[in-house]
Amino acid sequence: MSKPVVAIVGRPNVGKSTLFNALAGEMISIVKDTPGVTRDRIYAEVTWLDREFTLIDTGGIEPDSKDIILAQMREQAQIAIDTADVIIFITDVRQGLQDSDSKVADMLRRSGKPVVLVVNKVDSFQKLMADVYEFYNLGIGDPIPISASSRLGLGDMLDAVAAHFPEHSAEEEEDERPRIAIVGKPNVGKSSIINKLVGENRVIVSNIAGTTRDAIDTEITWNGKEYVFIDTAGLRRKNKIKEELERYSIIRTVTAVERADVVLVVIDAVEGVTEQDAKIAGIAHERGKGVIIIVNKWDAIEKNDKTMYEYEKNVRQVLSYMPYAEIMYVSAKTGQRLPKLFDMIDMVLENQTLRISTGVLNEIMMEAVAMQQPPSDKGKRLKLYYITQVAVKPPTFVIFVNDKELMHFSYTRYLENKIREAFGFKGTSLKFFIRERKEKDR
């Protein structure tokens, strides 16, 4: 089951970023910077007690005039309404209740989404609680006093947020159909691909009720097997500000990828692979999903005998952090190669759930060590004791060594390549954890 999504909404200068950074930086280890992944921290994974959720920051350009401030807040509120399971509406006790707060509160109330009202900058509960009571006038529940900068009241706020998270239902747990997210920039042909698949297979298509992500879930049956496609189309917005469009598309992508087993990253063949494509693909890579790069509009490319080779070389260069990703060249317009997509999805799903016995893994590792000696530093050499697989989706391995500091990234990559040579694992990332074990513990 996917993690709940929590969005922060509020006027400029009320402390959205401070709250986001407090939750993202203090309570969790934020996801490492990955090449190709956006550097501005629009989202983060947060753990509170035993609950995990994805936190998104809807903040953006700080406008100059009050009219634009209200328009901007409405945009933020709409992103939150469309995307989030729970909304944190943050206000400022020092500035007091503003007209724009009331208008956005109306929008949030009408949306029917759970809203946690937070009053920030309450550095002294004793002195400022009387001012907090003013925010009851918004009519969206009890205001929770916090100070994001001093980390006061965050526990009470997170308890209130977590109270709105959906419980794991038996029905959701039993739904084992593969979930395929189809992501990419606007106008690359995401919806066209799904429409072609639906049209050619002549299946009954229904929107699955209960989704809160504002993405369209489509059931497609192929050769008797059911798949659920999550379409993130409709990323274009009335607001044409480039940064806001990019932010919105990334937020939507995060929530769709979170729910998926395999992610199809659609690229426009005519435009070529771009930095924005790299950011979108990086989200799937970061979360350890199966990845297939779909180069659409291939029919519009003039070709010679080297075209595909040169194109793949360019894609691999821009997406160098995910060499395992499979690449398909298709045309949603003509249907070229689309029927083969399901075979590739099945292969990636199989690789995502592949388990290798500890005995076989250790044979591969010992052979790799014999071929290339482990690194050493200041006379001390790395010793590898054993390796075992501990999880799937993605396949995850733990390597026990004498000293973690000696396990250089390049040697881990060398072992990964040896495992891939033996078992392929096409279309899926592999995760490795290094653990120390002293010789006497063996």
Solvent accessible surface area in square Angstrom, and as a share of the most:
residue,aa,sasa,rsa
1,M,112,0.50
2,S,25,0.16
3,K,52,0.22
4,P,11,0.07
5,V,1,0.00
6,V,0,0.00
7,A,0,0.00
8,I,0,0.00
9,V,0,0.00
10,G,0,0.00
11,R,17,0.06
12,P,16,0.10
13,N,101,0.52
14,V,0,0.00
15,G,13,0.12
16,K,19,0.08
17,S,68,0.44
18,T,54,0.32
19,L,0,0.00
20,F,4,0.02
21,N,68,0.35
22,A,0,0.00
23,L,0,0.00
24,A,0,0.00
25,G,41,0.40
26,E,115,0.52
27,M,69,0.31
28,I,28,0.14
29,S,107,0.69
30,I,50,0.25
31,V,49,0.28
32,K,171,0.73
33,D,104,0.54
34,T,18,0.10
35,P,80,0.50
36,G,26,0.25
37,V,11,0.06
38,T,14,0.08
39,R,138,0.50
40,D,80,0.42
41,R,98,0.36
42,I,4,0.02
43,Y,16,0.06
44,A,1,0.00
45,E,34,0.15
46,V,1,0.00
47,T,60,0.35
48,W,49,0.17
49,L,135,0.67
50,D,125,0.65
51,R,55,0.20
52,E,89,0.40
53,F,2,0.01
54,T,0,0.00
55,L,0,0.00
56,I,0,0.00
57,D,15,0.08
58,T,0,0.00
59,G,10,0.09
60,G,32,0.31
61,I,73,0.37
62,E,104,0.47
63,P,23,0.14
64,D,140,0.72
65,S,49,0.32
66,K,174,0.74
67,D,121,0.63
68,I,92,0.47
69,I,38,0.19
70,L,28,0.14
71,A,53,0.41
72,Q,11,0.05
73,M,0,0.00
74,R,110,0.40
75,E,46,0.20
76,Q,4,0.02
77,A,0,0.00
78,Q,76,0.34
79,I,1,0.00
80,A,0,0.00
81,I,28,0.14
82,D,28,0.15
83,T,0,0.00
84,A,0,0.00
85,D,17,0.09
86,V,0,0.00
87,I,0,0.00
88,I,0,0.00
89,F,0,0.00
90,I,0,0.00
91,T,0,0.00
92,D,1,0.01
93,V,10,0.06
94,R,164,0.60
95,Q,75,0.33
96,G,14,0.14
97,L,45,0.22
98,Q,65,0.29
99,D,95,0.49
100,S,16,0.11
101,D,0,0.00
102,S,41,0.27
103,K,79,0.33
104,V,0,0.00
105,A,1,0.00
106,D,50,0.26
107,M,33,0.15
108,L,0,0.00
109,R,112,0.41
110,R,182,0.67
111,S,39,0.25
112,G,68,0.65
113,K,43,0.18
114,P,42,0.27
115,V,24,0.14
116,V,6,0.04
117,L,2,0.01
118,V,0,0.00
119,V,0,0.00
120,N,4,0.02
121,K,46,0.19
122,V,0,0.00
123,D,62,0.32
124,S,34,0.22
125,F,80,0.33
126,Q,176,0.78
127,K,169,0.71
128,L,45,0.22
129,M,53,0.23
130,A,76,0.59
131,D,66,0.34
132,V,1,0.00
133,Y,119,0.45
134,E,72,0.32
135,F,0,0.00
136,Y,106,0.40
137,N,116,0.60
138,L,8,0.04
139,G,48,0.46
140,I,20,0.10
141,G,45,0.44
142,D,100,0.52
143,P,11,0.07
144,I,29,0.15
145,P,24,0.15
146,I,0,0.00
147,S,1,0.00
148,A,0,0.00
149,S,79,0.51
150,S,59,0.38
151,R,104,0.38
152,L,74,0.37
153,G,20,0.19
154,L,5,0.02
155,G,26,0.25
156,D,96,0.50
157,M,0,0.00
158,L,1,0.01
159,D,71,0.37
160,A,29,0.22
161,V,1,0.00
162,A,20,0.15
163,A,85,0.66
164,H,85,0.38
165,F,9,0.04
166,P,61,0.38
167,E,131,0.59
168,H,113,0.50
169,S,46,0.29
170,A,73,0.56
171,E,143,0.64
172,E,87,0.39
173,E,98,0.44
174,E,132,0.59
175,D,46,0.24
176,E,154,0.69
177,R,59,0.22
178,P,16,0.10
179,R,51,0.18
180,I,0,0.00
181,A,0,0.00
182,I,0,0.00
183,V,0,0.00
184,G,1,0.01
185,K,22,0.09
186,P,31,0.19
187,N,101,0.52
188,V,2,0.01
189,G,13,0.13
190,K,9,0.04
191,S,43,0.28
192,S,55,0.35
193,I,0,0.00
194,I,8,0.04
195,N,99,0.51
196,K,59,0.25
197,L,4,0.02
198,V,28,0.16
199,G,49,0.47
200,E,83,0.37
201,N,32,0.17
202,R,215,0.79
203,V,36,0.21
204,I,164,0.83
205,V,59,0.34
206,S,50,0.32
207,N,113,0.58
208,I,43,0.22
209,A,98,0.76
210,G,73,0.70
211,T,50,0.29
212,T,55,0.32
213,R,18,0.06
214,D,75,0.39
215,A,10,0.08
216,I,91,0.46
217,D,3,0.02
218,T,7,0.04
219,E,43,0.19
220,I,0,0.00
221,T,51,0.30
222,W,55,0.19
223,N,136,0.70
224,G,73,0.70
225,K,82,0.35
226,E,77,0.34
227,Y,1,0.01
228,V,0,0.00
229,F,0,0.00
230,I,0,0.00
231,D,8,0.04
232,T,2,0.01
233,A,26,0.20
234,G,47,0.46
235,L,2,0.01
236,R,138,0.50
237,R,29,0.10
238,K,197,0.84
239,N,24,0.13
240,K,154,0.65
241,I,75,0.38
242,K,152,0.64
243,E,108,0.49
244,E,1,0.01
245,L,45,0.22
246,E,47,0.21
247,R,38,0.14
248,Y,7,0.03
249,S,1,0.01
250,I,1,0.01
251,I,0,0.00
252,R,12,0.04
253,T,0,0.00
254,V,0,0.00
255,T,2,0.01
256,A,1,0.01
257,V,0,0.00
258,E,20,0.09
259,R,36,0.13
260,A,3,0.02
261,D,27,0.14
262,V,0,0.00
263,V,0,0.00
264,L,0,0.00
265,V,0,0.00
266,V,0,0.00
267,I,0,0.00
268,D,16,0.08
269,A,2,0.02
270,V,97,0.56
271,E,107,0.48
272,G,14,0.13
273,V,17,0.10
274,T,36,0.21
275,E,129,0.58
276,Q,32,0.14
277,D,1,0.00
278,A,7,0.05
279,K,33,0.14
280,I,0,0.00
281,A,0,0.00
282,G,0,0.00
283,I,0,0.00
284,A,0,0.00
285,H,38,0.17
286,E,29,0.13
287,R,37,0.14
288,G,1,0.01
289,K,33,0.14
290,G,0,0.00
291,V,0,0.00
292,I,0,0.00
293,I,1,0.00
294,I,1,0.00
295,V,0,0.00
296,N,3,0.02
297,K,62,0.26
298,W,3,0.01
299,D,60,0.31
300,A,64,0.50
301,I,37,0.19
302,E,168,0.75
303,K,99,0.42
304,N,103,0.53
305,D,137,0.71
306,K,119,0.50
307,T,18,0.11
308,M,77,0.34
309,Y,150,0.57
310,E,96,0.43
311,Y,29,0.11
312,E,62,0.28
313,K,125,0.53
314,N,66,0.34
315,V,1,0.01
316,R,70,0.26
317,Q,130,0.58
318,V,53,0.30
319,L,5,0.03
320,S,73,0.47
321,Y,25,0.09
322,M,1,0.00
323,P,78,0.49
324,Y,22,0.08
325,A,1,0.01
326,E,29,0.13
327,I,23,0.12
328,M,11,0.05
329,Y,11,0.04
330,V,0,0.00
331,S,0,0.00
332,A,9,0.07
333,K,169,0.72
334,T,83,0.48
335,G,9,0.09
336,Q,61,0.27
337,R,81,0.29
338,L,0,0.00
339,P,55,0.35
340,K,126,0.53
341,L,0,0.00
342,F,0,0.00
343,D,96,0.50
344,M,40,0.18
345,I,0,0.00
346,D,49,0.25
347,M,65,0.29
348,V,0,0.00
349,L,22,0.11
350,E,119,0.54
351,N,19,0.10
352,Q,3,0.01
353,T,61,0.36
354,L,52,0.26
355,R,150,0.55
356,I,13,0.07
357,S,67,0.43
358,T,60,0.35
359,G,46,0.45
360,V,61,0.35
361,L,1,0.00
362,N,27,0.14
363,E,122,0.55
364,I,27,0.14
365,M,4,0.02
366,M,86,0.39
367,E,112,0.50
368,A,1,0.01
369,V,38,0.22
370,A,91,0.71
371,M,125,0.56
372,Q,87,0.38
373,Q,124,0.55
374,P,8,0.05
375,P,43,0.27
376,S,56,0.36
377,D,78,0.40
378,K,197,0.83
379,G,84,0.80
380,K,97,0.41
381,R,99,0.36
382,L,2,0.01
383,K,96,0.41
384,L,18,0.09
385,Y,17,0.07
386,Y,74,0.28
387,I,2,0.01
388,T,30,0.17
389,Q,20,0.09
390,V,79,0.45
391,A,36,0.28
392,V,41,0.24
393,K,100,0.42
394,P,14,0.09
395,P,0,0.00
396,T,12,0.07
397,F,0,0.00
398,V,15,0.08
399,I,0,0.00
400,F,31,0.13
401,V,0,0.00
402,N,19,0.10
403,D,25,0.13
404,K,96,0.40
405,E,154,0.69
406,L,17,0.09
407,M,18,0.08
408,H,109,0.49
409,F,141,0.59
410,S,64,0.41
411,Y,7,0.03
412,T,21,0.12
413,R,91,0.33
414,Y,34,0.13
415,L,4,0.02
416,E,22,0.10
417,N,70,0.36
418,K,37,0.16
419,I,4,0.02
420,R,40,0.15
421,E,128,0.58
422,A,60,0.46
423,F,72,0.30
424,G,29,0.28
425,F,0,0.00
426,K,110,0.47
427,G,0,0.00
428,T,0,0.00
429,S,7,0.05
430,L,16,0.08
431,K,69,0.29
432,F,35,0.14
433,F,89,0.37
434,I,31,0.16
435,R,115,0.42
436,E,79,0.35
437,R,78,0.28
438,K,100,0.43
439,E,98,0.44
440,K,181,0.77
441,D,84,0.43
442,R,167,0.61
